[in-house]
Amino acid sequence: MRYIAKQPGQPECLLEFIEQSQGMNLSYPEFREKDKLKEILITEQGGLCAYTGRGIDKRFPNVRSEEHT
């Protein structure tokens, strides 16, 4: 298993969303910075899937930001 150092706290775009919503009635579909958050998390993870250890990036269809139905 490979150790991945995580940044302390939450990403700024997520904190801004929580602040703007005043922490109430938060919903993922209303979060408009999904692609930015995904990029931050993939970069923080070193581009590796935590489960398989394989490389991931925004081109992979299984790393989605759109809402699933």
N, C-alpha and C positions, 0 to 999 in steps of 0.2 A: 504494500500500500504506500502511496506517495503522499507526503505531507504537503498541504497547500495552505499557505498563510493567508488568512482573510483580513480584509480591512476592518477596523473597528467601526461600529455603527452601521447605519443604513446609507445607501447612495443618496446624494443630494436631491436628485429628481423625485425620489420616493418621499423624502422628508418634506419637500415643497408641496407635494400632493396632499400629504397628511395635514400639513399646516393650513393649506387653502380650504380643505374640507372640514377643518376644525376637529378632525378625528372622528367625525360622525358620518354614518351612512356611506362608508367607503366601499367602493365596488371596483373590481378589476376592469370591467368594461368601460368605466368612466375614466380610467387612468390613461392619459394621452401620450405618455412617454415610454410605451412598452418597448419599442425598438432600442431606445437609448438605454433603458434598464437592462435589456437582454445583452447588449454590447458590453456594458459595464460588468455584468456577471460572468460572461464568457471570458473576458479579459482577466478578471480576478481569478478565475478558475484555471488560468493558463491555457485556455482553449481545450481543456480535457474534460471528458465526461467523468463525473465522480463515480459512476457505477462501473463502466467498462474500461475506463482509462484511455479510450480512443479520443482522437482529436475531434473537436466540434467547432463549428462557426455558424454564422447567420445564414449560410446557404443550405444547411441541412433542414429538411422539411419537418423533422421531429422536434426541432427547437423552434416553437411557434410563439408568436405574440398575438395572433388573431384569436378571437373567441371561437371556441368549438361548440357545435350544436349537436 
